[in-house]
């Protein structure tokens, strides 16, 4: 049988996974095309590619992240 602590841990880790994988609206700094990216990629400052103009940029260099 599972203890209540194990069940709470499973729900907690699933919640963290969703938090990292939730979509965040990002606009390309050149062409302003908007696309969803995973929040975990933004937090890691991974290189992103604009689907419209193929520009490579980092979230830390971009003023247009979010809303």
Contact map, one row per residue, 1 for C-alpha under 8 A:
1110000000000000000000000000000000000000000000000000000000000000000
1111011000000000000000000000000000000000000000000000000000000000000
1111111000000000000000000000000000000000000000000000000000000000000
0111111100000000000000000000000000000000000000000000000000000000000
0011111110000000000000000000000000000000000000000000000000000000000
0111111111000000000000000000000000000000000000000000000000000000000
0111111111100000000000000000000000000000000000000000000000000000000
0001111111110000000000000000000000000000000000000000000000000000000
0000111111111000000000000000000000000000000000000000000000000000000
0000011111111100000000000000000000000000000000000000000000000000000
0000001111111110000000000000000000000000000000000000000000000000000
0000000111111111000000000000000000000000000000000000000000000000000
0000000011111111100000000000000000000000000000000000000000000000000
0000000001111111110000000000000000000000000000000000000000000000000
0000000000111111111000000000000000000000000000000000000000000000000
0000000000011111111100000000000000000000000000000000000000000000000
0000000000001111111110000000000000000000000000000000000000000000000
0000000000000111111111000000000000000000000000000000000000000000000
0000000000000011111111000000000000000010000000000000000000000000000
0000000000000001111111000000000000000111000000000000000000000000000
0000000000000000111111100000000000000111000000000000000000000000000
0000000000000000011111110000000000000110000000000000000000000000000
0000000000000000000011111000000000011110000000000000000000000000000
0000000000000000000001111100000000011110000000000000000000000000010
0000000000000000000000111110000001111000000000000000000000000000111
0000000000000000000000011111000001111000000000000000000000000001110
0000000000000000000000001111100111100000000000000000000000000001110
0000000000000000000000000111111111000000000000000100001000000001000
0000000000000000000000000011111100000000000000000000000000000111000
0000000000000000000000000001111100000000000000000000001000000000000
0000000000000000000000000001111110000000000000000001100000000000000
0000000000000000000000000011111111000000000000000000000000000000000
0000000000000000000000000011001111100000000000000111000000000000000
0000000000000000000000001111000111110000000000000000000000000000000
0000000000000000000000001110000011111000000000000110000000000000000
0000000000000000000000111100000001111100000000000000000000000000000
0000000000000000000000111100000000111110110000000000000000000000000
0000000000000000000111110000000000011111110000000000000000000000000
0000000000000000001111110000000000001111111000000000000000000000000
0000000000000000000110000000000000000111111100000000000000000000000
0000000000000000000000000000000000001111111111000000000000000000000
0000000000000000000000000000000000001111111111000000000000100000000
0000000000000000000000000000000000000011111111000000000000000000000
0000000000000000000000000000000000000001111111000000000000000000000
0000000000000000000000000000000000000000111111100000000001110000000
0000000000000000000000000000000000000000111111110000000001100000000
0000000000000000000000000000000000000000000011111000000111100000000
0000000000000000000000000000000000000000000001111100000111100000000
0000000000000000000000000000000000000000000000111110011110000000000
0000000000000000000000000001000010100000000000011111111100000000000
0000000000000000000000000000000010100000000000001111110000000000000
0000000000000000000000000000001010000000000000000111110000000000000
0000000000000000000000000000001000000000000000000111111000000000000
0000000000000000000000000000000000000000000000001111111100000000000
0000000000000000000000000001010000000000000000001100111110000000000
0000000000000000000000000000000000000000000000111100011111000000000
0000000000000000000000000000000000000000000000111000001111101100000
0000000000000000000000000000000000000000000011110000000111111100000
0000000000000000000000000000000000000000010011110000000011111100100
0000000000000000000000000000000000000000000010000000000001111110000
0000000000000000000000000000000000000000000000000000000011111110000
0000000000000000000000000000100000000000000000000000000011111111100
0000000000000000000000000000100000000000000000000000000000011111100
0000000000000000000000000111100000000000000000000000000000000111110
0000000000000000000000001110000000000000000000000000000000100111111
0000000000000000000000011110000000000000000000000000000000000001111
0000000000000000000000001000000000000000000000000000000000000000111
